Amino acid sequence: MRYLKIIAALGMVLAVTATAGAVSLQNGPLIFKTFDYEVSALYSGSPGVYYRDANVPGYDPNLGHKLFSDLTVIRPSDKGLMAGEDTWGLIDVTQLWNGTPVDGKGSPLIQGSQYWNRGDGDHYLMGMFYGGQDQIVTIVTSTLQTIQTSGLQFDLYDRSLASDPLSPFLNGMDPNQRSGLNVFPGWTGSASELAVSGISTYFLFTGNASAIPPGGQTTTYFDVDPNAGKWGGLFVDWWSPLVANSDIQQVWTVGTTYTSRWIGSEDTGRAFIIPEPLTMAGVFMSISGLGAYLRKRRRD
């Protein structure tokens, strides 16, 4: 009987401590707020539809389509862009909320109550998005464009820091400090625990991408890699009815702030989380041990 009590107690400890210390995700609908520091290419030209090259699906010169070579393209060489890359930036998650779906799978998630704030427990969720390559630019007017982008990847880390890291706007971090495709000092690397990674399945910017600073809104969906990071296997393809294999939806408000170094963007992301395996193992052990203990007491 003492052994059964120990199993039940151990299970409860596992269930409680599996999420202690580091940032934890609550089960069910997840809504998260972030601030992004972004670097992107800018485009201007006469009204029309422009394709990166003739191999991009949908290109047809008979329909009046043009190529990027017909556009005025500004790719800032002093802001860390890699060869062939049109978008990259830093992610700083500020809040985690639970939520409620409007309907079934794929329906919008309505914000509920907040359960984590940036810096709680001296932990921070920080990372990068990178590798985005613009494929189709539509010039509607001189101040209204749409940009379709593919291949945008992201890595998000759970970091424990001795003090609140200052934002790039405050401590002068320069985009050229980027030291690799997915490496930025102080935001990624060995001092961080990889939480989740993924790649875009859909990306559309609508707004003014010809001015400095640019402004508009981006809607994007991401497919999470189930084998990468401690949270990789927790995300459900909630948005798949809208976009295939999509776990996360994000809506970015681009250009909320601007400096000579970065475009500031605020966004809200939505996803659906299943229980963490270790937590569920703890709950199962606790229930199993407690059930066996109660059955033994009845027999005695």
Buried (B, 14 or more C-beta within 10 A) or exposed (E): EEEBEEBBBBBBBBBEEBBEEBBBBBBBBBBBBBBBBBBBBBBBBEEBBBBBEEEBEEBEEEEEBBBBEEBEBBBBEEBBBEEEBBBBBBBBBBBBBBBEBEEEEBBEBEBBEEBBEBEEEEBBBBBBBBBBBBBBBBBEEEEBBBBBBBBBBBBBBBBBBEEEBEBBBEEEBEBEBBEEEBBBEBBBBEEBBBBBBBBBBBBBBBBBBBEEBBBBBBBBBBBBBBEBBBBBBBBBBBBBEEBEEBBBBBEBBBBBBBEEBBBBBBBBBBBBBEBBEBBBBBBEBBBBBBEBBEEEEEEE
